[in-house]
Amino acid sequence: MPDIPLDFRLFQYALASAEHGSFRRAAAALNVQQSTVSRGVRSLEHRVGAEIFERGHAGIRPTPAGDRFLEEAVLGFDHLRRAMQRIGALQRGEHGELTVAVSVPFVLLRELFERFRKEAKGISVEIVENTSTASWALVQQRMVDVAFLAGTCGRGAPRSLHLRSERMTAVLPKSHPLAAAPRLSLEDLRRERFILCAGGLGPDFEEHLLRRMARLGVEPRVQLHRVGQCNLINMVAMGFGVTLVVGPPPRAATDEIALVPLAGRNVVSLGAAWMESNPNPALKRLLDLVQESGEVAGAK
């Protein structure tokens, strides 16, 4: 097999010569010396082991072997041009893939991702739902590009953003004696059974209840269920217990429940965490959009 060095100028000289019918006109089109083009074509012919052009007083024309060679070379250059365009688009964050871990309700990120998907249509987004702890671990393991979770603290986190804080809301059966209250405290709910999702923010809610109620000298009754938020709210309506949510409730929420905001410092801090060494241009584009959106309350 001929040893062909990766000097694409030789192919360019040959393609231009075939297009213009002479080395002189090809050289003028490429803004180089005619001798450079003719020597380059000779070198290419030597490398491939066959004459590409017939030379005469009237000019040059491809040989039968040269015709076939130039057809393949044109295809190769088309592929190369598309590859260069694609890698440029990838580096600009116009195409590519982004994997996002979420422990917070995705509805809280709706405006951000609606804008991202509108402005970066070439980027495929995969969402992985998990707990905050598991989401952060996926970031560290480079299994996801960024995590949106409760808080921004994680050992070894080189970069994180605090987006905003969301107030917790208690979800009670509509028949509950406290269902009509304008606001509630955890002390009001100290005797309740809390049912929480095993995924998403469930473990964060459980930790919050344990920490806050310990100050009241109360150990909360908490039960985790491997169900989604919609089913959990339906369970509240059926009398299984009460639960906590942040942000707007699911549209599928039953009419048989009441939503009562929690007073005091019962809030969830929403943040984003990622590895600074992650080179994915799509990640940079998303983080730039987060900054531009004005949702960021602080960064570290």
Order of alpha helices (4+ residues) and beta strands (2+ residues): alpha-alpha-alpha-beta-beta-alpha-beta-alpha-beta-alpha-beta-beta-beta-alpha-beta-alpha-beta-beta-beta-alpha-beta
